Amino acid sequence: MRLDINLASQPYQDSSNFWFRWGLALGAAILATAALLTYTVTQCLQARREQADIDSIRSKIAALTEQEISAKAFLDRPENRDTRDRSQFLNDLFHRKAFSWTKVFEDLEQVMPAHLHVVSIHPELNTSNQLEIKLTVAGESRDRALELVRKMESSQRFQQTAINRENAQAGAGQEVQFEISALYVPEPVVGTQGGK
């Protein structure tokens, strides 16, 4: 049997190659879609868990805030004001008593660069009830004060260190004074629960 094929009107096409490529592209698209769907579902579930955690924390904060307001209202009653004031006074006294001049000078000695010395030091409690040290140091250059600030920042005992003011003294020595403030974090005292 003889077949006459006119290639001009019916050109030959390799359909198996076309279907193979089309199948590969379709498979890749399906895999990419499945991966994207899996990622999206995972992220949605994670977002729901995180939102539930956030809602739980917010409700705990609201409950604690309500307790704080209730406790403040209780302490503000006329019959409780004396106890509140005495408690606040004793807490302030304990904070001041916890301050050790010897320990502060030991900690400063660890970070103090050469050719810089302490002129004055003034500890006080700030509004957040944290111990703040206002320090005046003097030296021959600003670089020494910057070095002190860097060392204090890297220390575990000093936080939020900053140079507040700088004064150059006139005269032959040309000494420069710096006022530095920092929060002081004393080392925890070990073995205070059982008394001394």
Residue frames as a rotation matrix with the C-alpha (Angstrom) as fourth column:
MET 1
0.588 0.809 0.000 0.00
0.809 -0.588 0.000 0.00
0.000 0.000 -1.000 0.00
ARG 2
-0.476 -0.776 0.414 1.28
0.802 -0.576 -0.156 3.38
0.360 0.258 0.897 -0.96
LEU 3
0.434 0.559 -0.707 0.72
0.789 -0.614 -0.001 6.62
-0.435 -0.557 -0.708 1.00
ASP 4
-0.134 -0.417 0.899 1.06
0.723 -0.662 -0.199 9.94
0.678 0.623 0.390 -0.67
ILE 5
0.349 0.172 -0.921 1.85
0.833 -0.507 0.221 12.69
-0.429 -0.845 -0.320 1.80
ASN 6
0.326 -0.188 0.927 1.93
0.542 -0.766 -0.346 16.23
0.774 0.615 -0.147 0.67
LEU 7
-0.198 -0.516 -0.833 4.34
0.980 -0.133 -0.151 17.94
-0.033 -0.846 0.532 3.09
ALA 8
-0.867 -0.108 0.486 3.37
0.209 -0.965 0.157 21.36
0.453 0.237 0.859 1.85
SER 9
-0.070 0.927 0.369 -0.24
-0.404 -0.365 0.839 21.12
0.912 -0.090 0.399 3.05
GLN 10
0.941 0.337 0.014 0.32
-0.160 0.411 0.897 18.76
0.297 -0.847 0.441 6.07
PRO 11
0.069 -0.993 0.094 3.79
-0.641 -0.117 -0.759 19.35
0.765 -0.008 -0.644 7.52
TYR 12
0.193 -0.104 -0.976 5.25
0.457 0.889 -0.004 16.67
0.868 -0.445 0.219 9.78
GLN 13
0.239 -0.096 0.966 5.16
-0.753 -0.647 0.122 17.46
0.613 -0.757 -0.227 13.53
ASP 14
-0.543 -0.461 -0.702 6.95
0.158 0.765 -0.624 15.60
0.825 -0.450 -0.342 16.29
SER 15
0.297 0.811 0.504 3.98
-0.404 -0.371 0.836 15.56
0.865 -0.452 0.218 18.68
SER 16
0.650 -0.080 -0.756 5.61
0.599 0.666 0.445 13.24
0.468 -0.742 0.481 21.24
ASN 17
-0.486 -0.871 -0.075 8.42
0.785 -0.397 -0.476 15.78
0.385 -0.290 0.876 21.81
PHE 18
-0.462 0.402 0.790 5.86
-0.235 -0.915 0.328 18.57
0.855 -0.034 0.517 22.16
TRP 19
0.624 0.776 -0.092 3.78
-0.156 0.239 0.958 16.62
0.765 -0.584 0.271 24.69
PHE 20
0.270 -0.617 -0.739 6.92
0.870 0.485 -0.088 15.67
0.413 -0.619 0.668 26.64
ARG 21
-0.759 -0.581 0.294 8.03
0.442 -0.791 -0.424 19.32
0.479 -0.192 0.857 26.95
TRP 22
-0.177 0.785 0.593 4.53
-0.432 -0.603 0.670 20.48
0.884 -0.138 0.446 27.72
GLY 23
0.668 0.397 -0.630 4.26
0.280 0.650 0.706 17.79
0.690 -0.648 0.323 30.43
LEU 24
-0.219 -0.834 -0.506 7.58
0.911 0.011 -0.412 18.85
0.350 -0.552 0.757 31.98
ALA 25
-0.787 -0.049 0.615 6.50
-0.009 -0.996 -0.090 22.50
0.617 -0.076 0.783 32.06
LEU 26
0.236 0.957 0.167 3.12
-0.380 -0.067 0.922 21.56
0.894 -0.281 0.349 33.51
GLY 27
0.497 -0.122 -0.859 4.76
0.653 0.704 0.278 19.36
0.571 -0.700 0.430 36.15
ALA 28
-0.622 -0.776 -0.106 7.18
0.691 -0.479 -0.542 22.14
0.370 -0.410 0.834 37.12
ALA 29
-0.540 0.500 0.677 4.26
-0.360 -0.864 0.351 24.60
0.761 -0.054 0.647 37.37
ILE 30
0.554 0.763 -0.333 2.31
-0.052 0.430 0.901 22.16
0.831 -0.482 0.278 39.55
LEU 31
0.136 -0.595 -0.792 5.31
0.901 0.406 -0.151 21.62
0.411 -0.694 0.592 41.84
ALA 32
-0.830 -0.445 0.336 5.91
0.313 -0.870 -0.379 25.38
0.461 -0.210 0.862 42.16
THR 33
-0.126 0.876 0.466 2.21
-0.467 -0.467 0.751 25.96
0.876 -0.123 0.467 42.90
ALA 34
0.619 0.331 -0.712 2.21
0.360 0.686 0.632 23.19
0.698 -0.647 0.306 45.51
ALA 35
-0.323 -0.818 -0.476 5.35
0.880 -0.075 -0.469 24.63
0.348 -0.570 0.744 47.14
LEU 36
-0.798 0.061 0.600 3.83
-0.095 -0.995 -0.025 28.13
0.596 -0.077 0.800 47.20
LEU 37
0.267 0.962 0.054 0.55
-0.333 0.039 0.942 26.80
0.904 -0.270 0.331 48.63
THR 38
0.402 -0.199 -0.894 2.41
0.732 0.656 0.183 24.86
0.550 -0.728 0.409 51.31
TYR 39
-0.693 -0.720 -0.039 4.47
0.632 -0.580 -0.514 27.94
0.347 -0.381 0.857 52.22
THR 40
-0.527 0.568 0.632 1.35
-0.357 -0.823 0.442 30.14
0.772 0.008 0.636 52.32
VAL 41
0.540 0.759 -0.363 -0.59
-0.016 0.441 0.897 27.71
0.841 -0.479 0.250 54.51
THR 42
0.078 -0.610 -0.789 2.41
0.907 0.371 -0.197 27.31
0.413 -0.700 0.582 56.86
GLN 43
-0.855 -0.419 0.306 2.81
0.303 -0.882 -0.361 31.08
0.421 -0.216 0.881 57.16
CYS 44
-0.123 0.896 0.427 -0.92
-0.427 -0.436 0.792 31.54
0.896 -0.085 0.436 57.79
LEU 45
0.609 0.321 -0.725 -0.87
0.405 0.660 0.632 28.92
0.682 -0.679 0.272 60.55
GLN 46
-0.323 -0.818 -0.475 2.23
0.903 -0.117 -0.413 30.47
0.283 -0.563 0.777 62.09
ALA 47
-0.761 0.102 0.641 0.65
-0.075 -0.995 0.070 33.94
0.645 0.005 0.765 61.91
ARG 48
0.338 0.941 0.009 -2.46
-0.216 0.068 0.974 32.60
0.916 -0.331 0.226 63.66
ARG 49
0.398 -0.271 -0.876 -0.33
0.809 0.554 0.196 31.06
0.432 -0.787 0.440 66.44
GLU 50
-0.694 -0.720 -0.011 1.63
0.660 -0.630 -0.410 34.28
0.288 -0.291 0.912 66.84
GLN 51
-0.435 0.624 0.650 -1.58
-0.314 -0.781 0.540 36.33
0.844 0.031 0.535 66.91
ALA 52
0.603 0.642 -0.473 -2.99
0.187 0.463 0.867 33.99
0.776 -0.611 0.159 69.57
ASP 53
-0.040 -0.714 -0.698 0.22
0.970 0.139 -0.198 34.45
0.238 -0.686 0.688 71.60
ILE 54
-0.833 -0.248 0.495 0.00
0.220 -0.969 -0.114 38.23
0.508 0.014 0.861 71.18
ASP 55
0.052 0.943 0.329 -3.66
-0.305 -0.299 0.904 38.21
0.951 -0.147 0.272 72.26
SER 56
0.556 0.094 -0.826 -2.77
0.620 0.615 0.487 36.09
0.553 -0.783 0.284 75.30
ILE 57
-0.476 -0.814 -0.333 0.06
0.861 -0.353 -0.367 38.44
0.181 -0.461 0.869 76.29
ARG 58
-0.672 0.289 0.682 -2.19
-0.099 -0.947 0.305 41.48
0.734 0.138 0.665 75.79
SER 59
0.447 0.890 -0.091 -4.87
-0.057 0.130 0.990 39.97
0.893 -0.438 0.108 78.02
LYS 60
0.292 -0.432 -0.853 -2.23
0.916 0.383 0.119 39.22
0.275 -0.817 0.507 80.70
ILE 61
-0.786 -0.577 0.220 -0.93
0.518 -0.810 -0.275 42.80
0.337 -0.103 0.936 80.45
ALA 62
-0.250 0.783 0.569 -4.48
-0.269 -0.621 0.736 44.12
0.930 0.031 0.366 80.76
ALA 63
0.643 0.476 -0.600 -5.08
0.375 0.487 0.789 41.93
0.668 -0.732 0.134 83.84
LEU 64
-0.122 -0.782 -0.611 -1.80
0.985 -0.018 -0.172 43.07
0.124 -0.623 0.772 85.42
THR 65
-0.781 -0.100 0.616 -2.59
0.168 -0.984 0.053 46.71
0.601 0.145 0.786 84.64
GLU 66
0.243 0.949 0.202 -5.97
-0.171 -0.163 0.972 46.27
0.955 -0.271 0.123 86.28
GLN 67
0.528 -0.141 -0.838 -4.29
0.769 0.497 0.401 44.71
0.360 -0.856 0.371 89.33
GLU 68
-0.577 -0.816 -0.048 -1.82
0.780 -0.532 -0.331 47.60
0.244 -0.228 0.942 89.48
ILE 69
-0.489 0.487 0.724 -4.62
-0.175 -0.868 0.465 50.18
0.855 0.101 0.509 89.31
SER 70
0.598 0.745 -0.295 -6.50
0.091 0.303 0.949 48.30
0.796 -0.594 0.114 92.02
ALA 71
0.202 -0.613 -0.764 -3.39
0.955 0.295 0.017 48.09
0.215 -0.733 0.645 94.23
LYS 72
-0.782 -0.488 0.388 -2.65
0.434 -0.873 -0.223 51.81
0.448 -0.005 0.894 93.76
ALA 73
-0.053 0.851 0.522 -6.24
-0.283 -0.514 0.810 52.67
0.958 -0.105 0.268 94.61
PHE 74
0.667 0.258 -0.699 -5.97
0.491 0.553 0.673 50.49
0.560 -0.792 0.242 97.73
LEU 75
-0.197 -0.848 -0.492 -2.69
0.976 -0.120 -0.184 52.17
0.098 -0.516 0.851 98.79
ASP 76
-0.724 -0.059 0.687 -4.15
0.195 -0.973 0.123 55.64
0.661 0.223 0.716 98.12
ARG 77
0.426 0.881 -0.208 -6.86
0.457 -0.011 0.890 55.14
0.781 -0.474 -0.407 100.73
PRO 78
0.382 -0.268 0.884 -6.35
-0.588 -0.809 0.009 57.43
0.713 -0.523 -0.467 103.71
GLU 79
0.830 -0.028 0.557 -5.90
-0.487 0.449 0.749 54.52
-0.271 -0.893 0.359 106.13
ASN 80
0.752 -0.555 0.356 -3.12
0.599 0.800 -0.018 53.01
-0.275 0.227 0.934 103.95
ARG 81
0.835 -0.416 0.361 -1.14
-0.030 -0.689 -0.724 56.12
0.550 0.594 -0.587 103.01
ASP 82
0.555 -0.655 0.512 1.18
-0.801 -0.255 0.542 55.90
-0.224 -0.711 -0.666 106.03
THR 83
0.449 -0.360 0.818 2.10
0.095 0.929 0.357 52.31
-0.889 -0.082 0.451 105.16
ARG 84
0.802 -0.110 0.587 2.65
0.596 0.084 -0.798 53.26
0.038 0.990 0.133 101.50
ASP 85
0.782 -0.515 0.352 4.87
-0.409 -0.849 -0.334 56.23
0.471 0.117 -0.874 102.37
ARG 86
0.448 -0.621 0.643 6.87
-0.683 0.227 0.695 54.20
-0.577 -0.751 -0.322 104.89
SER 87
0.568 -0.189 0.801 7.31
0.423 0.902 -0.088 51.39
-0.705 0.389 0.592 102.35
GLN 88
0.853 -0.243 0.462 8.48
0.360 -0.366 -0.858 53.83
0.378 0.898 -0.225 99.69
PHE 89
0.663 -0.625 0.412 10.90
-0.732 -0.657 0.181 55.45
0.157 -0.421 -0.893 102.13
LEU 90
0.400 -0.503 0.766 12.34
-0.358 0.684 0.636 52.05
-0.844 -0.528 0.094 103.14
ASN 91
0.722 -0.112 0.683 12.69
0.606 0.579 -0.546 50.96
-0.334 0.808 0.486 99.50
ASP 92
0.824 -0.438 0.359 14.59
-0.110 -0.746 -0.657 54.18
0.556 0.502 -0.662 98.70
LEU 93
0.515 -0.632 0.579 16.77
-0.823 -0.176 0.540 53.59
-0.239 -0.755 -0.611 101.75
PHE 94
0.527 -0.289 0.799 17.54
0.131 0.957 0.260 50.01
-0.839 -0.032 0.543 100.65
HIS 95
0.841 -0.212 0.498 18.48
0.508 -0.011 -0.861 51.24
0.188 0.977 0.099 97.19
ARG 96
0.674 -0.614 0.410 20.85
-0.554 -0.788 -0.267 53.80
0.487 -0.047 -0.872 98.67
LYS 97
0.461 -0.493 0.738 22.30
-0.671 0.351 0.653 51.26
-0.581 -0.797 -0.169 101.09
ALA 98
0.769 -0.136 0.624 22.95
0.391 0.873 -0.291 48.85
-0.505 0.468 0.725 98.20
PHE 99
0.850 -0.485 0.204 25.29
-0.082 -0.505 -0.859 51.43
0.520 0.714 -0.470 96.69
SER 100
0.679 -0.705 -0.205 28.89
0.567 0.326 0.756 50.55
-0.467 -0.629 0.621 97.49
TRP 101
0.803 -0.443 -0.399 31.48
-0.530 -0.837 -0.136 53.30
-0.273 0.321 -0.907 96.93
THR 102
-0.121 -0.910 0.397 34.28
-0.500 0.401 0.768 50.74
-0.858 -0.106 -0.503 97.06
LYS 103
-0.027 0.178 0.984 32.65
0.579 0.805 -0.130 48.56
-0.815 0.566 -0.125 94.39
VAL 104
0.921 0.389 0.031 31.93
0.264 -0.562 -0.784 51.55
-0.288 0.730 -0.620 92.13
PHE 105
0.519 -0.795 -0.315 35.55
-0.768 -0.595 0.236 52.69
-0.375 0.119 -0.919 92.31
GLU 106
-0.290 -0.576 0.764 36.73
-0.115 0.814 0.569 49.12
-0.950 0.078 -0.302 91.63
ASP 107
0.341 0.515 0.786 34.45
0.726 0.387 -0.568 48.96
-0.597 0.764 -0.242 88.57
LEU 108
0.971 -0.019 -0.240 35.62
-0.138 -0.861 -0.489 52.38
-0.198 0.507 -0.839 87.39
GLU 109
0.151 -0.988 0.043 39.24
-0.627 -0.062 0.776 51.35
-0.764 -0.144 -0.629 87.84
GLN 110
-0.073 -0.121 0.990 38.64
0.432 0.891 0.141 48.49
-0.899 0.438 -0.013 85.40
VAL 111
0.467 0.401 0.788 37.51
0.874 -0.071 -0.481 50.88
-0.137 0.913 -0.384 82.63
MET 112
0.844 -0.120 -0.523 39.43
-0.029 -0.983 0.180 54.10
-0.536 -0.137 -0.833 83.39
PRO 113
0.702 -0.635 0.323 42.03
0.538 0.175 -0.825 54.87
0.468 0.752 0.464 80.69
ALA 114
-0.112 -0.846 -0.521 45.46
0.973 -0.200 0.116 56.28
-0.202 -0.494 0.846 81.55
HIS 115
-0.922 -0.373 0.101 45.84
0.383 -0.918 0.106 60.07
0.053 0.137 0.989 81.95
LEU 116
-0.198 0.905 0.376 42.20
-0.196 -0.412 0.890 60.46
0.960 0.102 0.259 83.03
HIS 117
-0.903 -0.133 -0.409 41.08
0.356 0.304 -0.884 60.90
0.242 -0.943 -0.227 86.65
VAL 118
0.076 0.989 -0.129 37.81
0.831 0.009 0.557 61.24
0.551 -0.149 -0.821 88.57
VAL 119
-0.741 -0.226 0.632 37.07
-0.054 -0.918 -0.392 64.74
0.669 -0.324 0.669 89.85
SER 120
-0.597 0.608 0.524 33.64
-0.728 -0.137 -0.671 64.03
-0.336 -0.782 0.525 91.36
ILE 121
-0.812 0.432 -0.392 31.02
0.138 0.795 0.590 61.32
0.567 0.425 -0.705 91.45
HIS 122
-0.674 0.671 0.310 27.36
-0.693 -0.428 -0.579 61.71
-0.256 -0.605 0.754 92.40
PRO 123
-0.904 0.410 -0.119 24.95
0.335 0.854 0.399 58.73
0.265 0.321 -0.909 92.63
GLU 124
-0.627 0.778 0.047 21.17
-0.628 -0.468 -0.622 59.22
-0.462 -0.420 0.782 92.59
LEU 125
-0.496 0.574 0.652 17.99
0.558 0.785 -0.267 57.30
-0.665 0.232 -0.710 91.82
ASN 126
-0.976 0.197 -0.087 16.31
-0.192 -0.612 0.767 58.38
0.098 0.766 0.635 88.60
THR 127
-0.296 0.951 0.091 12.56
-0.949 -0.282 -0.139 58.45
-0.107 -0.128 0.986 87.96
SER 128
0.372 0.391 -0.842 12.60
-0.556 0.820 0.135 54.75
0.743 0.418 0.522 86.98
ASN 129
0.834 -0.069 0.547 14.19
-0.507 0.297 0.809 53.88
-0.218 -0.952 0.213 90.35
GLN 130
0.728 -0.685 -0.003 17.50
0.588 0.627 -0.511 53.00
0.352 0.371 0.859 88.69
LEU 131
0.524 -0.630 -0.573 20.84
0.425 -0.390 0.817 54.02
-0.738 -0.672 0.063 90.14
GLU 132
0.795 -0.240 0.558 22.36
0.448 -0.387 -0.806 56.75
0.409 0.890 -0.200 87.97
ILE 133
0.210 -0.819 -0.533 25.93
0.775 -0.192 0.602 57.95
-0.596 -0.540 0.595 88.38
LYS 134
0.958 -0.058 0.281 26.95
0.125 -0.797 -0.591 61.44
0.258 0.601 -0.756 87.36
LEU 135
0.440 -0.894 -0.083 30.69
0.768 0.327 0.551 61.45
-0.465 -0.307 0.831 86.97
THR 136
0.940 -0.294 -0.171 33.09
-0.340 -0.843 -0.416 64.32
-0.022 0.450 -0.893 86.33
VAL 137
0.521 -0.819 0.240 36.46
0.715 0.572 0.402 63.26
-0.467 -0.037 0.884 84.92
ALA 138
0.773 -0.366 -0.518 39.44
-0.478 -0.873 -0.098 65.31
-0.416 0.323 -0.850 83.78
GLY 139
0.371 -0.692 0.619 42.19
0.641 0.673 0.368 64.54
-0.672 0.261 0.693 81.34
GLU 140
-0.413 -0.704 -0.577 44.43
0.037 -0.646 0.762 65.90
-0.910 0.294 0.293 78.67
SER 141
-0.922 0.084 -0.378 42.30
-0.387 -0.175 0.905 65.03
0.010 0.981 0.194 75.61
ARG 142
-0.003 1.000 -0.025 38.76
-0.976 -0.008 -0.220 64.31
-0.220 0.023 0.975 74.47
ASP 143
-0.024 -0.074 -0.997 39.89
-0.601 0.798 -0.044 60.96
0.799 0.598 -0.064 73.07
ARG 144
-0.928 -0.349 -0.129 40.47
-0.096 0.560 -0.823 59.66
0.359 -0.751 -0.554 76.61
ALA 145
-0.552 0.798 0.240 36.90
-0.593 -0.173 -0.787 60.52
-0.586 -0.577 0.569 77.61
LEU 146
0.248 0.624 -0.741 35.53
-0.957 0.277 -0.087 58.83
0.151 0.731 0.666 74.48
GLU 147
-0.433 -0.487 -0.758 37.62
-0.333 0.868 -0.368 55.78
0.838 0.093 -0.538 75.29
LEU 148
-0.958 0.130 0.256 36.18
-0.229 0.191 -0.955 55.77
-0.173 -0.973 -0.153 78.83
VAL 149
-0.091 0.990 -0.106 32.63
-0.877 -0.130 -0.462 55.97
-0.472 0.051 0.880 77.46
ARG 150
0.144 0.092 -0.985 33.31
-0.766 0.641 -0.052 53.06
0.627 0.762 0.162 75.06
LYS 151
-0.758 -0.495 -0.424 34.78
-0.122 0.747 -0.654 50.95
0.640 -0.444 -0.626 77.87
MET 152
-0.774 0.538 0.334 31.87
-0.445 -0.087 -0.891 51.76
-0.451 -0.838 0.307 80.18
GLU 153
0.134 0.864 -0.486 29.38
-0.985 0.064 -0.159 50.77
-0.106 0.500 0.859 77.47
SER 154
0.037 -0.174 -0.984 31.10
-0.481 0.860 -0.170 47.42
0.876 0.479 -0.052 76.99
SER 155
-0.915 -0.352 0.199 31.18
-0.319 0.325 -0.890 46.83
0.249 -0.878 -0.409 80.76
GLN 156
-0.370 0.808 -0.458 28.42
0.571 0.587 0.574 44.87
0.733 -0.049 -0.679 82.50
ARG 157
-0.379 0.135 -0.915 28.24
0.891 -0.214 -0.401 47.43
-0.249 -0.968 -0.039 85.32
PHE 158
-0.546 0.140 -0.826 27.44
-0.081 -0.990 -0.115 50.59
-0.834 0.004 0.551 83.30
GLN 159
-0.249 0.552 0.796 24.62
0.941 0.332 0.064 51.20
-0.229 0.765 -0.602 80.82
GLN 160
0.639 0.594 0.489 23.39
0.733 -0.663 -0.152 54.15
0.233 0.455 -0.859 78.72
THR 161
0.010 -0.762 -0.647 26.69
0.731 -0.436 0.525 55.98
-0.682 -0.479 0.552 79.12
ALA 162
0.527 0.188 0.829 26.85
0.755 -0.550 -0.356 59.47
0.389 0.814 -0.432 77.63
ILE 163
-0.681 -0.688 -0.251 29.00
0.731 -0.657 -0.185 62.61
-0.038 -0.309 0.950 77.77
ASN 164
0.384 0.905 -0.186 26.69
0.904 -0.409 -0.124 65.41
-0.188 -0.120 -0.975 78.92
ARG 165
0.996 -0.091 0.011 29.10
-0.088 -0.986 -0.145 68.33
0.024 0.143 -0.989 78.93
GLU 166
0.317 -0.948 0.011 32.74
0.942 0.313 -0.125 69.13
0.115 0.050 0.992 78.28
ASN 167
0.995 -0.053 -0.085 34.77
-0.031 -0.968 0.248 72.08
-0.095 -0.244 -0.965 79.63
ALA 168
0.305 -0.945 0.115 38.29
0.680 0.132 -0.721 73.08
0.667 0.299 0.683 78.62
GLN 169
0.737 -0.136 -0.662 40.27
0.544 -0.462 0.701 74.64
-0.401 -0.876 -0.266 81.49
ALA 170
0.806 -0.477 0.349 42.37
-0.062 -0.655 -0.753 77.65
0.588 0.586 -0.558 80.54
GLY 171
0.695 -0.642 0.322 46.00
-0.544 -0.177 0.820 77.62
-0.470 -0.745 -0.473 81.61
ALA 172
-0.192 -0.911 -0.365 49.29
-0.972 0.124 0.202 75.92
-0.139 0.393 -0.909 80.99
GLY 173
-0.665 -0.108 0.739 48.02
-0.255 0.963 -0.089 72.39
-0.702 -0.248 -0.668 81.66
GLN 174
-0.491 0.576 -0.653 45.06
-0.846 -0.139 0.514 72.66
0.205 0.806 0.556 79.26
GLU 175
-0.946 0.219 0.238 43.05
0.094 0.891 -0.445 70.08
-0.309 -0.398 -0.864 81.21
VAL 176
-0.548 0.816 -0.185 39.64
-0.539 -0.175 0.824 69.11
0.640 0.551 0.536 79.81
GLN 177
-0.811 0.364 0.459 36.74
-0.303 0.409 -0.861 68.13
-0.501 -0.837 -0.222 82.10
PHE 178
-0.649 0.624 -0.435 33.86
-0.288 0.327 0.900 65.91
0.704 0.709 -0.032 81.06
GLU 179
-0.428 0.630 0.648 30.55
-0.771 0.119 -0.625 65.28
-0.471 -0.768 0.435 82.77
ILE 180
-0.725 0.114 -0.679 29.45
-0.362 0.775 0.517 61.70
0.585 0.621 -0.521 82.10
SER 181
-0.087 0.735 0.673 26.21
-0.943 0.158 -0.294 60.02
-0.322 -0.660 0.679 83.15
ALA 182
-0.579 -0.073 -0.812 25.57
-0.431 0.873 0.229 56.28
0.692 0.483 -0.537 83.26
LEU 183
0.636 0.730 0.251 23.21
-0.679 0.375 0.631 53.81
0.366 -0.572 0.734 84.85
TYR 184
-0.513 -0.834 0.201 25.07
-0.819 0.407 -0.404 51.66
0.255 -0.372 -0.892 87.36
VAL 185
0.617 0.638 -0.461 24.17
-0.484 0.769 0.418 47.98
0.621 -0.035 0.783 87.65
PRO 186
-0.017 -0.675 0.738 25.74
-0.993 0.099 0.068 46.61
-0.119 -0.731 -0.672 90.84
GLU 187
-0.617 -0.273 -0.738 26.91
-0.390 0.921 -0.014 43.04
0.683 0.280 -0.674 90.97
PRO 188
0.504 0.862 -0.060 24.27
-0.378 0.283 0.882 40.83
0.777 -0.422 0.468 92.62
VAL 189
-0.275 -0.551 0.788 25.13
-0.953 0.049 -0.298 40.01
0.126 -0.833 -0.539 96.21
VAL 190
-0.137 0.142 -0.980 25.43
-0.210 0.963 0.169 36.26
0.968 0.229 -0.102 96.74
GLY 191
-0.433 -0.044 -0.900 24.01
0.651 0.676 -0.346 34.59
0.624 -0.736 -0.264 99.86
THR 192
-0.877 0.135 0.462 21.78
-0.348 -0.839 -0.417 37.36
0.331 -0.527 0.783 101.20
GLN 193
0.001 0.972 -0.234 18.65
-0.341 0.220 0.914 35.21
0.940 0.079 0.332 101.60
GLY 194
0.272 0.097 -0.957 19.76
0.657 0.708 0.258 33.50
0.703 -0.700 0.129 104.77
GLY 195
0.998 0.049 0.050 20.86
0.000 -0.718 0.696 36.72
0.070 -0.694 -0.716 106.44
LYS 196
0.296 -0.949 0.109 24.35
-0.431 -0.235 -0.871 37.78
0.852 0.211 -0.479 107.46
